[in-house]
């Protein structure tokens, strides 16, 4: 059975990029994005992770829950406060609520325009919590069981 690449197939209506073009695209994507699990592993390793984690959400969102060790700097305040809070020599990883929010993208853009090296943490705070990592709230620490749809079982390997 052959696969049709005509208009009847919405996946292949636009054909895939050539392998070299695809490799360049995905290599570049990794320069802009960090995975929640990779950020958690870097922070859990102890010592200096080599980056600053920045929560770009509002104070109300920060109080509701944030990643331990993150710096709180709402996107609207980046231009006036980034220079005082961040070291330009240290890469910054931004996050916001989750995949439905572009606040981390806007924060990353503002920081890059100010001359900071920056990546965005894919999944944001939502996926941090869904993957079962500890967080802090104004009431103290919190942690939920990992969502099996976003995090593999303890003895499984997601292959990432």
N, C-alpha and C positions, 0 to 999 in steps of 0.2 A: 504494500500500500504506500503510495507516495503522498507527500505532504504538499498541499497547495499553498503557494505564496501569493495567491490572488487576493482580491478585496474580500472574499468570503472568510478569510482567516484574519481576525483582528490582531492577533499576536504578531503575525509576519507580514501584515500590510506594509509596514516599513521594515525592510530586512535588517537583520543584525549587522552591527558594524564589523569591519574586517578585524581579525584577531589582534593585530598590532595596534589599531585604533582603540579597540576595547581595552587592551592592556594599559595603554597610556591613560585612558579615562579613569579606570579603576585605581591605578597607581596614584593619580592626582587626587582622587576622592579620599584615599587614605591620608593624604597630607592635610585634609580639611576636617576629617571626622575621627572621633574616638568612640569606641564601644563602651557601654556601661560596665561590662565585665572586665574590660582591660583597665579602665579607670579604677575600679574597685581593687583589682589585683595590684596595681601600682601603689595605691594608697595603703593596702594591707601589708605590703612588703617591708614596711618600716623605713625609717630614714627619709631622705629627701626624694620625692617622686620625680623631681625634675620639671614640675609644672605647678601652677596655681589653679585650683578649681574655683570657678566663679559662678555664683548663683545670680542670675540677672533678673529675678522676679521681684515683685513688690514686697514690702515689709510684711504685709498680711500673709502672703504666700510663704515667705521665709519662716515666719512664726509657726505656720501650720506644719511645716516640715522641711528640712534641708539636710544635705549631706554633711556629715561631721568633717570639720576641717576646711569647708568651703568658705570663701570670702563672699560677703553679700555686697553686691553693687548693682542696684537696679539699672536697667538699660538707660533710662532717662538721665541718670546721674554720671554716666561713664565719662562724658567729655569734660566735666568739671572736677571729677574726683579720681579718675584712674591713675593719674600721675602721682598722686599722694599715696595710693594704696598698693600699687603694683610696681614691680621691678621690670623695666623694659627688656632686660636680659633673660627673663624667665618666661617660657611659654605659658599661655593661659588657655584653659579648657573651659568653655562656657556651657551652662545648661539652663533650661527653663522647665516648664511643666512637663512636656512630653511631645510626642510626634505631631500633635495637633496644634502646637504653639511654635511660632517662629521667633520668639523672644531671644533665644540663644543665638540664632542666626543674626538678628539685628545687633545684638551685643558684640558678636564676633566681628561684624562689619565695622562697628564704631571703634573697637579696639584696634583692628587692622589699619583703619584710617589714621589712628594716632601713632602707628608705628610698632604695635605689639605683635609678636608671633602668636597666632591663635588657632585653636581647633574647637569644634563644636562636639559635645557629647550627644550622640544619637540616643533617642529614647527619653532623655531628660530625667527629671525627678520621678516621673511615673514609672519608668522602667527600672530605675534604681530600687524603688519599693517593690515592684512586681517581681524582681529577681531575688528578693529576700535579703537585701543588704540593710544594715542598720542605718537609722536616720535620727535626727534630733528635732524636737519641737519646743515651743515655749514652755511646755509642761514637763519636758525631759526626753530621755531616749525612747526610741520605738523601733520595732522590727516586726515584719509580717512574714508568714511562711511564703516561700517562693511560689509563684504562679507556674504550674507545670507547662503552661503554654508559652512561657517566655524564658524559663530556666530549666535546664535538664535536671533530672533526679541526681542526688549526690554521687551516685556511682556511675552515672552515664556521662558520655562525652558528646557534646552537641556537634563536634567536628569543626567548630569555629577556630 
